[in-house]
Amino acid sequence: MLSFKQLVYFVLSLLSFMSVFYSVGKLGIFLATPSRTQPSTQAFPTTRAEARAALFPLFFNTIWVVLFVLQHSAMRADVVKRVWKTIGLELAERSLYNIASSYCLLLLLKNWKTSPNQYQLWFFDVEHNQTIWWLMVGSHVLCWIIVYGGSLMVDLPELIGLKHVYYDINDLAPPMSYKSRELQDYYKRYRHPSFVALSVVLWLTNGMTIDRFLLAIVWSVYMYLAWNTTQTDLQYHQHQLERKRAELVRVTK
């Protein structure tokens, strides 16, 4: 029989699971949807009126982008984790983090504004070129498959928050305590899979508008600065790769 506290953890973990997959799905559609508008005669506004019309939506878009970045960073802080522990929600930390991230992402997508003039750094007509169309679609699908596969490799149930609840119900220690110290340190710095795949879905578009360029540049810089792997992490990966190769050699003999 689940206690009331465990029931709350369970509901939050399910909400985290649904929120993450729904918001990431919406993001994938948003980034992969091709631009069907014809490009402006110039890449940037040339008059004061045009600049005001272009900067107005950029200002609001910047607010949502910064909100997502701040939430994504602030809720990882130790002080926030201590707050969850103080009020008895330490096992729901991952779930609450994912729910907040998903909500901020959905706010960004719902309130995203595009300049009416559609100034574009580049534009390719994909409606009349099936090769480019399928190249873009295939690249985005492949990149999201890589991201999903990478999420499984970094323990997706634990990342979502489901494993915390399962372990608590079965009177087990927190799932992270069963991992090696090296892997725990690595997960503190890097939990998102594939910087390259996420960069591709941000930058690979047939029409790079100014607002899309803002999103791509801010998130790319944030990923580069936040995912700060160390030489110790690289050595850990090398050691694990050598172990896997040795195991495969023993199995194939």
N, C-alpha and C positions, 0 to 999 in steps of 0.2 A: 504493500500500500504506500503510495506516494504521499509524502508530507506536503503541506501547503507550500512551503518554500521550494521544494523540488518541483512541484507543479508549476510554480511561477517560472523557475529556470527552464522547464520544458517548453512552456508556451513561448517564452522569449527566444529560445533556440529555434523553434519552428518559424517564428516570425522573422528571425535573422536569416534563416535558410531561404524563405520565400522572398524576402526583401532583396537579398543579394542577387538571386537569379533573375528577378523581375527587373531590377534597376540596371544590371549589366546587360540584359537583353535589350532594354530600351536604348542604352548607350551604344550597343553594337549596331542597332538599326539607324540611330542618329548619325553615327560616323560613317556608315557604309552607304547611306542614301546619296545617290549622285546628284549633282547640281544640274538642273535643267534650264537655268536662265542663261541668256547670252551675256558675255562679259561686257563690262563698261569699256568705254574708249580709253580709259586710263586706269592704272592700278591703284592710284590714290587720289583723293579729292584735290581740286586745284583752286577752288574759291572758298571764301569764308563760309558761305551758306552751305556748300557741299560738305565742308569739314564739320560744321555743327551737326548736320544731319547724319554724318557717319559716326561722330564721336558719341552722340547721345546713346545709341544702343550699346556701343563699346563700354561705356561707363557702367551700365547696369550688368552687362555680361561679366565685367571684371569683378563686381561685387560677388556674384555667385561663384566664380572661379576661386576667388580668395577665400570665401566662406568654406568651400569644400577643402581647400588646402589646409586652412587653419583647423578645421574639425579633424581632419585626417592626422594632423600632427599633434594637436593639443590632447586628444583623448588617449594618446600613447604615453603621455607623461606619467611619471611615477606618482605625482600628487593626485592625479585623477584615479589611478589604481588604488591608492590608499583610501580615497573617498568611497569607492565601491566596497572596499573591505570593511570600512567603518559602519556602513549602513547594511552590511550583510549580503551584498550582491556581488561578491568577488568572483563567484563561479559564472556569473552572467556577464562578466566584463567583455568577453569576445562578442557575445550576442548583442549587447548594447552598442558596442563600437560599430558592428556591421549594420545595425539598424540605423544608427545616426548617419553613417557614411552613405547608406542607400537613400535615406531621406534627403540629404544634402545634394546627392547626385540627381535625384528626381526633381528637386527644386530647380537645379541648374538647367535641366533639359526642358522643363515646363515653361520656364521664364526666359529662355534664350531668345534674344532678339537679333535680327539680321538687318543690316543697313539696307534701306530701300533702293539705294543705287547699286548695290551688289558689286562693289569694287573687288576685283579678283586679281591675285598675283599670277595665277595661271588658270587656264580653262581648256578642257578637251571635250569635244562633243561625243559623248558615249552612246547617244541614242541612235546615231547612224554609223557606229563602228562597234560591231559585236565583239571583235577581238579585245578591244580595250575594256568593254563592259565586263566580259567574263574574266579578264585578267584582274580587274579590281575586285569583283565579287569573290573570285577564287582566292585571292590574296587575303582578303578580310576573313573569309571562312577558315582558311588555313591558320591564320594568326590566332583566331579565337580558340581553335582546337589546341594549339600549342599552349595558350594561356590556361585552358581548362586542364590539359594534361599536366602542366606544371603545378597547378593547384592541387591535383591529386597527389603529386610527389611530395609536396610540402604539408601533407596531412590535412586535406580539405575538411573532414569532420571536426578536427580540432580548431581549424581556422574559422569555421562558421560558428562554433560553440556547441555543437551537438555532442561531441565526445565528452565535454566537461560534465554534462548532465548525466550521460550514461555511466560514467565512472562514479559519480557521486551516488547514484541510485544503487549501484552495486558495491558500495562501501570501498571504493578504490581511491588511491591517491590521485591528485590532478594529473592529467595525461602528460603534461610537459615534464613531470618528475621522472618519467620512465625513459626519457631521451637522454643521450649523452650530454655532458657539459658543453662540448664543442658545438653540438647541434643547437642547444638552447641559446648559446651566445650568437650563433648565426641567425636564428629566428628573431632575435631581438632587433637585428639590423635589417633583415631582409625576409619579408614574407610574401611579397608579390612576385609571381613568376614572369620571366621573359620581358626584360626591358626592350629588347629588339622588336618583339611581336607587338607590344603595346605602342611603340613608336611608329611602327608601320601603319597601324589602323588610325593613328592620329594624323599622319602626314600624307597617306595615300588617298587622295581625292581628286576627282576630275576638275573641281572648281574650288581653289583655295581662296575663299573670301577673307576679308580682314578679320572678321569675328572668329572664323575657324582658325586662322593663323594665331590669334591671341590664345585660344584654347590649346593649340598644339605646342606653342612655345612655352607657355607657363607650365603645363603638365610635364613636358619633356625635361625642362630645367628642374622641376620639383623631383621627378623620378631620379634624375642623375645625382642630385644633392642628397636625397633622403636614403637612397639604396646604397649606402656606403660600405660595401664589402671590404674586408681587410686581407692582408697577406695570409693571416691565419685561416680565414675562410677558404682561400684558394688552396692552401695546403690540406685542409680538411676534405675538400672536394677531390683532390688528387688522391688522397689516401683511400677514400671510399671507392673511387673508380678502380684503383688497383685491387681492392678487395673483391669487387664484383667480377673483375676479369679473372682473378684467381678462382672464384667460385664457379664461373662458367667453364673454366678449363677442367676442373674436377668433375663437373656434371657431364661434360662431353666425352670424358675418357671412358 
